[in-house]
Amino acid sequence: GAVVSQHPSRVICKSGTSVKIECRSLDFQATTMFWYRQFPKQSLMLMATSNEGSKATYEQGVEKDKFLINHASLTLSTLTVTSAHPEDSSFYICSARDRGAGGNYGYTFGSGTRLTVV
Amino acid sequence: DQQVKQNSPSLSVQEGRISILNCDYTNSMFDYFLWYKKYPAEGPTFLISISSIKDKNEDGRFTVFLNKSAKHLSLHIVPSQPGDSAVYFCAASALRYGGSQGNLIFGKGTKLSVKP
């Protein structure tokens, strides 16, 4: 089945530095990629949606200059947290969607990245 | 305003019994509903889905029921096993109306504990 590789799985960085998270669809072309953030004991909150070759669409309240999303190819999307602060510490998950008509409607999730900013 | 609601943050069930996880939604445009199982520090794992044109979908021990008039769906797990212990998320999408993007809207999740 479809596989989405996300890494790093865990990263600790110093406040003020930038961190890049990669999301790759391994055996399919992702027409759309989604980036979610999950706070402890909370839901997965959609941050942004990106289509290959175009600018990402950010959800209300998400700073586009802080969370840079690049979807340069049909198999790779990156999320860069710029000038990270402790409040950016969270669990970030990507999802890639192909045109699949399977039971999951083409949505496949990565394994997530635990970001800790110290 | 939450469009997808899972009002029970936790549920405890004895092994072998039925687990029923509930989900309510407010957006009548949603036409696809998915259930995911999630462990801490891992991505969601797809379990089962249902289209709005159906009222029931079954896959092994998992059955999802959809009541469109009540805007309510439920996931039944029977028999429940200790390995089912995890957080279960309900998600919805308006694929037909959302164009090619069709992002998923998630509930807050229900933590299921199945006791041996």
Interface residues (C-beta under 8 A of the other chain):
Chain A: V4 Q6 S9 R10 T31 T32 F34 Y36 K41 Q42 S43 L44 M45 L46 T49 N51 T57 F91 I93 S95 R97 G103 N104 Y105 Y107 T108 F109 G110 S111 G112 R114
Chain B: P9 Y32 L34 Y36 A41 E42 G43 P44 T45 F46 I48 S49 D59 F89 S93 L95 S100 Q101 G102 N103 L104 I105 F106 G107 K108 G109
